[in-house]
Amino acid sequence: MHLRRATADDALTLARLYDLVWSRETGTLGEKLAAERRADELTVGKWLERDTYFIVEVEGCIRAAIGCEAKHGTLHLVHLVTHPQHRRRGFARALMEKAELYAKKIGVNKLWFDTAPGLDAAQNLYQSLGYTRCGRLRRHYWGTDVVLYEKLL
Ligand SMILES: CC(C)(COP(=O)(O)OP(=O)(O)OC[C@H]1O[C@@H](n2cnc3c(N)ncnc32)[C@H](O)[C@@H]1OP(=O)(O)O)[C@@H](O)C(=O)NCCC(=O)NCCS
């Protein structure tokens, strides 16, 4: 496993990974939210320009990714996915730990996540890493509730 920062050249491969993962979560997220997360290459390219993304590669293929949006002295973690055929190998955990190191490096004092109620694997992961469930926004994204997690450093 190789963990590195993503570059503009990764946009297409990342877009394919997001498409694959979120096309399977329509039932959990609803059509609109799932479609929004299935970003195309151009959109992912903009994310990569604006924010810092880390990826896990195995034998040269991207198998997991996370985005880190630094704003207001916090790090908002976004777009965390692992390829469906490469799960439970510690890739997401490694990315979350990398994001925490990155937060410390850039001097922010808090990490947070918003997620959807049915994404149970993600919520287990956050709790196992010391994140606290800190709120719920009702019918927030296209009618889907949002569950909030935070971790103070
Ligand atoms: C959530 C997700 C990123 C986890 O990726 P992963 O690489 O398989 O996760 P890891 O192997 O690092 O697992 C770390 C921990 O997360 C939890 N976890 C992961 N998958 C789980 C599952 N299917 N059921 C229950 N807990 C799970 C466990 O606590 C696990 O630790 P353990 O394996 O020691 O028990 C992946 O399931 C995914 O892409 N899901 C769909 C997209 C998504 O929900 N993204 C989060 C958006 S907010």
The ligand as an ORCA input file, in Angstrom:
! r2SCAN-3c Opt
* xyz 0 1
  C     -16.470      3.743      4.961
  C     -15.378      3.194      4.066
  C     -14.595      4.365      3.461
  C     -14.414      2.333      4.939
  O     -13.328      1.934      4.126
  P     -12.345      0.726      4.484
  O     -11.057      0.994      3.774
  O     -13.019     -0.566      4.191
  O     -12.167      0.889      6.047
  P     -11.020      0.255      6.965
  O     -10.613     -1.082      6.440
  O      -9.946      1.254      7.157
  O     -11.825      0.011      8.320
  C     -11.542      0.759      9.475
  C     -12.659      0.543     10.486
  O     -13.912      1.062      9.983
  C     -14.991      0.255     10.466
  N     -15.609     -0.445      9.348
  C     -15.180     -0.456      8.070
  N     -16.038     -1.175      7.290
  C     -17.013     -1.617      8.105
  C     -18.184     -2.396      7.877
  N     -18.501     -2.861      6.654
  N     -18.989     -2.651      8.935
  C     -18.682     -2.194     10.150
  N     -17.573     -1.439     10.432
  C     -16.751     -1.159      9.411
  C     -14.339     -0.757     11.422
  O     -14.288     -0.139     12.700
  C     -12.956     -0.901     10.812
  O     -12.007     -1.395     11.705
  P     -11.737     -2.997     11.773
  O     -11.593     -3.489     10.355
  O     -10.476     -3.081     12.581
  O     -12.938     -3.564     12.449
  C     -15.934      2.271      2.939
  O     -16.777      1.301      3.536
  C     -16.722      3.031      1.878
  O     -16.132      3.506      0.906
  N     -18.047      3.135      2.068
  C     -18.917      3.841      1.121
  C     -18.607      5.321      1.092
  C     -18.736      5.971      2.456
  O     -19.600      5.643      3.276
  N     -17.872      6.981      2.686
  C     -17.912      7.783      3.887
  C     -18.600      9.066      3.543
  S     -18.994     10.056      4.919
*
